[in-house]
Amino acid sequence: MLCDMGFAPSALIVEPMGVFANDLPVGTIFDIIPLVNIPPFVLCRSFLNPEVIALTAAALGVPTPAPCIPIVVDPWLPPGNVLVDGMPVLTEGSVCQCLWGGTIELIGPSPAENVEAI
């Protein structure tokens, strides 16, 4: 995953449900729990993030990134066409919005056409 307000890529973490694509567990559009499914992107540069605001103020207006704690409240979009337990799977290019203004995008392999159950 990449966040346009983050400093480094991060890996989506999903609970294996017995369904895999390219030997990786398939995620659903509801895998949005901060720190559980979506780990930090090292630092955040968004001026909507209260920590960035505070650090920038302390640095007398010099933009200062803060540790990233992604906060996502809405499901990933667009939903995939394949369902797992009634929920659409994630596919490469799916995006979700961080409360601090960042857009998080899945950039790794997860083509839904290669989904297989074990």
Secondary structure, 3 states (H helix, E strand, C coil): CEECCECCCCCCCCCCCCEEECCEECCECCCCCECCCECCCCEECCCCCHHHHHHHHHCCCCCCCEECCCCECCCCECCCCCEECCEEECCCCCEEEECCCCEEECCCCCCHHHCEEC
